[in-house]
């Protein structure tokens, strides 16, 4: 008995640690999406994506406000799924200016949980 291909993503590290892909890429004008898994217990915390070379100087692009309701700011949207402890970020109509360093973050007392992601944009 095998695993249905539609459910294969469940084998990813769910609700254990802050996990993101190290790099994502897309063509200019297209949409790119990526996921950030966070530890169980942080479901009601604010999650965010910020842009910048380092964790202590990045600028928030979009955030969840601790809710599962999708939030959008310009061409960037974020949605939190508390059941699977995963945040989905979508950037529409990519431009070369979108390329660079981003961080998936979970706001908490003290230093936030944060992991970097590099976004690469291939000219269209």
C-alpha positions in Angstrom: 0.0 0.0 0.0 1.6 3.3 -1.1 1.1 6.9 -0.2 -1.3 8.9 -2.4 0.8 11.5 -4.3 -1.6 14.3 -3.2 -0.7 13.7 0.4 3.1 13.4 0.0 3.7 17.0 1.4 2.6 15.7 4.8 5.9 13.9 5.1 7.7 17.3 5.4 8.9 18.4 8.8 5.5 19.6 10.2 5.3 21.3 13.6 8.8 20.5 14.7 11.2 23.4 13.9 11.3 26.6 11.9 12.0 25.2 8.4 12.1 27.0 5.1 13.7 26.4 1.7 17.1 28.0 1.5 16.3 29.4 -2.0 13.3 29.9 -4.3 13.3 31.3 -7.8 10.8 32.5 -10.3 10.6 34.3 -13.6 9.9 38.1 -13.8 6.2 38.6 -14.1 5.3 35.3 -12.6 4.2 34.2 -9.1 6.3 32.4 -6.6 5.1 30.7 -3.4 7.0 29.1 -0.5 6.2 27.6 2.9 7.7 28.1 6.3 7.0 25.4 9.0 7.1 26.4 12.6 7.1 24.5 16.0 3.8 23.4 17.6 2.9 25.8 20.3 3.3 28.9 18.2 0.0 28.7 16.3 -1.4 31.9 17.8 1.8 33.9 17.5 2.3 36.6 14.8 4.2 35.3 11.8 5.8 37.5 9.2 8.1 37.8 6.2 10.7 40.5 6.2 13.3 41.6 3.7 16.9 42.4 4.5 20.5 41.1 4.6 20.4 40.2 8.3 17.7 39.2 10.9 18.3 42.3 13.0 17.8 44.9 10.2 15.1 43.4 8.0 11.9 45.2 7.2 8.6 43.5 7.5 6.8 42.9 4.2 3.6 41.2 5.4 2.4 39.6 8.7 -0.4 37.4 10.0 -1.4 39.2 13.2 -1.6 35.7 14.8 -4.7 34.7 12.7 -5.3 32.2 10.0 -7.0 34.8 7.8 -5.0 35.6 4.6 -3.4 39.0 4.6 -2.1 40.9 1.6 0.1 43.9 1.2 0.7 45.0 -2.3 1.8 42.0 -4.4 2.7 39.9 -1.4 0.3 37.7 0.7 0.7 35.5 3.7 -1.5 32.8 5.2 -1.1 30.8 8.4 -2.4 27.2 8.8 -2.5 26.4 12.5 -3.4 22.7 11.9 -0.2 22.0 10.0 1.9 24.8 11.6 2.9 26.3 8.2 2.9 29.8 6.8 2.5 30.3 3.0 4.0 33.3 1.3 3.1 34.3 -2.2 4.7 37.0 -4.3 2.9 38.0 -7.5 4.2 39.7 -10.6 7.8 39.2 -9.6 10.3 41.9 -10.6 14.1 41.8 -10.4 13.8 44.3 -7.5 12.2 41.4 -5.5 15.4 39.4 -5.6 17.3 39.2 -2.3 17.3 38.0 1.3 14.0 37.4 3.1 13.3 35.9 6.5 10.4 33.8 7.8 9.8 35.0 11.4 7.7 34.1 14.4 7.3 37.0 16.9 8.0 36.0 20.5 9.4 37.4 23.7 13.2 37.9 23.4 14.6 37.1 20.0 12.1 36.0 17.3 12.4 32.7 15.6 13.8 33.5 12.2 15.1 31.6 9.1 16.5 33.1 5.9 15.3 32.5 2.4 17.0 33.8 -0.8 14.7 34.8 -3.6 16.1 34.8 -7.1 14.3 36.3 -10.1 15.1 35.1 -13.6 14.5 37.8 -16.3 11.4 37.1 -18.3 
